[in-house]
Amino acid sequence: MTRIDPAPTVTLANGVEMPQLGLGTWPMTDDEAAKAVATAIETGYRLIDTAENYKNETGVGQGIRDAGVARDEVFLTTKMNKQWHSVDGARRACEASLERLGLDYIDLFLIHWPNPDQGTYVEAFEGLTRLLDAGLVRAIGTSNFLPHHLNDLFAAGFVPHVNQIQLDPYHLRPDITAIHAAKGIVTESWSPIGRAGEMLADPAITRIAEAHGKTPAQIVLRWQVQSGFVPAPKSADPERQAQNLDVFGFALTESDMAALNGLDRPDPDMLDANSFGH
């Protein structure tokens, strides 16, 4: 097995250190997740991302134990579903996730989608702050929150440590990342190398990959971390896991970054957090 040095960390607003690249686990089953997580940690990963809705928290927890690395060396993220969007519901969601994971605490606990039709994501976030105070979680945040959802939290006096969003060179999301930068919120990326493989065949990306002797996925992931984002690519393949983590030993040039930043484009099929969510 190829072993790669663990990713460097970014510091969240409350001082917690979060690895800058992790393993995504959707849509793995429990069995698949247990194997992939153990392999990833043995390879050098220290950030693992799951969610209640992925239905693989049990496998993720098993993979963490099977890897034989101390618990405090692994940064585990999970997310809660919309039925828990209340102050007390957040506690129930956290305790249920901990039981499935077989862990004593969660490093980062997120609201998975705002589900604004319920109108209770602010109460849900208040519930997260109480989990933080109780020591059940080390950091708290949101996933798929748009600017107006974030502004509702700010108005109530809350600032997430992390907002995890769909972000890649085709989806730059500058309206959200500008707010993150202003408020000290870390931007985490789901599907950081695209959802269907089309982006990795883009001539602008393949040209840069050839120039650096890297894979297109490594180029996009290097763009992610060089931009200050935290990507969590999903892979169960040990060789690809190693490649995805091995992006901290080279740098893209200013012209490379400019070319990648020029790929943003409209996407009418993008999931709308105002109407989609679980």
Residue pairs with C-beta under 8 A, 6 or more apart in sequence:
1 39
1 42
1 43
1 238
1 242
2 43
2 238
2 239
2 242
3 42
3 43
3 44
3 242
4 43
4 44
4 242
4 245
4 246
5 44
5 248
6 19
6 44
6 45
6 46
7 19
7 20
7 21
7 22
7 44
7 45
7 46
7 47
7 225
7 245
7 248
8 19
8 20
8 248
9 17
9 18
9 19
9 20
10 17
10 18
10 20
10 186
10 228
10 230
11 17
11 18
12 18
12 139
12 161
12 162
12 186
13 159
13 161
13 184
13 185
14 132
14 139
14 161
16 107
16 138
16 139
16 161
18 47
18 75
18 107
18 108
18 139
18 162
18 186
18 230
19 45
19 46
19 47
19 75
19 230
20 47
20 225
20 230
21 45
21 47
21 221
21 224
21 225
21 230
21 231
21 232
21 233
21 244
21 245
21 247
21 248
22 45
22 46
22 47
22 48
22 49
22 75
22 77
22 230
22 231
22 232
23 36
23 37
23 40
23 45
23 47
23 48
23 49
23 232
23 233
23 234
23 235
23 241
24 49
24 190
24 191
24 232
24 233
24 234
25 33
25 36
25 37
25 48
25 49
25 50
25 54
25 56
25 60
25 234
26 50
26 51
26 54
26 56
26 234
27 54
28 36
28 54
28 56
28 59
28 234
28 236
29 55
29 56
29 59
30 55
30 56
30 58
30 59
30 62
31 59
32 56
32 59
32 236
33 50
33 54
33 56
33 59
33 60
33 62
33 63
34 59
34 60
34 62
34 63
34 66
35 63
35 236
36 63
36 235
36 236
36 241
37 48
37 59
37 60
37 62
37 63
37 64
37 66
37 67
38 62
38 63
38 64
38 66
38 67
39 236
39 238
39 241
40 48
40 63
40 241
41 48
41 63
41 64
41 67
41 69
41 74
42 67
42 68
42 69
43 238
43 241
43 242
43 245
44 242
44 245
45 241
45 245
46 73
46 74
46 75
47 74
47 75
47 77
47 230
47 232
48 60
48 63
48 64
48 74
48 75
48 76
48 77
49 77
49 78
49 164
49 190
49 232
50 56
50 57
50 60
50 76
50 77
50 78
50 79
51 57
51 78
51 79
51 110
51 112
52 78
52 79
52 80
52 81
52 93
52 96
52 97
52 112
53 79
53 81
53 112
53 278
57 78
57 97
57 100
57 101
58 100
58 101
58 102
60 76
60 78
60 101
61 100
61 101
61 102
61 103
62 102
64 71
64 74
64 76
64 101
64 103
65 102
67 74
71 103
71 104
74 107
75 107
75 108
76 101
76 103
76 106
76 107
76 108
77 106
77 107
77 108
77 109
77 110
77 164
77 232
78 97
78 101
78 106
78 108
78 109
78 110
79 109
79 110
79 111
79 112
79 143
79 164
80 89
80 90
80 93
80 94
80 97
80 109
80 110
80 111
80 112
80 124
81 93
81 112
81 278
82 112
82 113
82 115
82 118
82 277
82 278
83 89
84 90
84 92
84 93
84 124
84 127
85 111
85 115
85 118
85 120
85 121
85 123
85 124
86 120
86 123
86 124
86 127
87 123
87 124
87 126
87 127
87 130
88 127
89 124
89 127
90 124
90 126
90 127
90 128
90 130
90 131
91 127
91 130
91 131
91 136
94 106
94 109
94 131
94 136
94 137
95 136
97 106
97 109
98 104
98 105
98 106
98 136
105 135
105 136
105 137
105 138
106 136
106 137
106 138
107 137
107 138
107 139
108 137
108 138
108 139
108 140
108 141
108 161
108 162
109 128
109 131
109 136
109 137
109 139
109 140
109 141
110 140
110 141
110 142
110 143
110 162
110 164
111 121
111 124
111 125
111 128
111 141
111 142
111 143
111 145
112 143
112 144
112 277
112 278
113 143
113 144
113 273
113 276
113 277
113 278
114 121
114 142
114 144
114 145
114 146
114 149
114 273
114 277
115 121
115 277
115 278
116 149
116 273
116 274
117 275
121 142
121 145
121 149
121 152
121 153
122 152
122 153
122 156
122 158
125 140
125 142
125 153
125 156
125 158
125 160
126 156
126 158
128 137
128 140
128 141
129 140
129 158
131 137
131 140
132 138
132 139
132 140
139 161
139 162
140 160
140 161
141 160
141 161
141 162
141 163
141 164
141 185
141 186
142 149
142 150
142 153
142 160
142 162
142 163
142 164
143 163
143 164
143 165
143 190
144 164
144 165
144 166
144 271
144 273
144 277
145 153
145 160
145 163
145 165
145 176
145 273
146 176
146 273
146 274
147 175
147 176
147 179
149 273
150 160
150 163
150 176
150 179
150 183
150 185
153 159
153 160
154 183
159 183
159 184
159 185
160 185
161 185
161 186
162 185
162 186
162 187
162 188
162 230
163 176
163 180
163 185
163 186
163 187
163 188
164 188
164 189
164 190
164 232
165 173
165 176
165 187
165 188
165 189
165 190
166 173
166 189
166 190
166 191
166 270
166 271
167 173
167 177
167 187
167 189
167 190
167 192
167 224
167 229
168 189
168 191
168 192
168 193
168 194
168 199
168 220
168 224
169 199
169 202
169 205
169 220
169 223
169 260
169 261
169 263
169 264
170 194
170 199
170 263
170 264
170 265
170 267
171 264
171 267
171 270
172 261
172 264
174 264
176 187
177 187
179 185
180 186
180 187
186 230
187 228
187 229
187 230
188 229
188 230
188 231
188 232
189 224
189 229
189 230
189 231
189 232
190 232
192 220
192 221
192 224
192 229
192 231
192 232
192 233
193 199
193 200
193 216
193 217
193 220
193 221
193 231
193 233
194 200
194 220
199 205
199 220
199 263
200 206
200 216
200 217
200 220
201 216
202 216
202 263
204 259
204 260
204 262
204 263
205 216
205 219
205 220
205 260
205 263
206 216
208 219
208 252
208 256
208 259
208 260
209 215
209 216
209 218
209 219
211 256
212 218
212 219
212 250
212 252
214 222
214 247
214 250
215 243
217 233
217 240
217 243
217 244
218 243
218 244
218 246
218 247
219 252
219 256
219 260
220 260
221 231
221 233
221 244
221 247
222 247
222 250
222 251
222 252
223 252
223 256
223 257
223 260
224 230
224 231
225 231
225 247
225 248
226 251
226 252
226 257
227 257
233 244
235 241
235 244
252 260
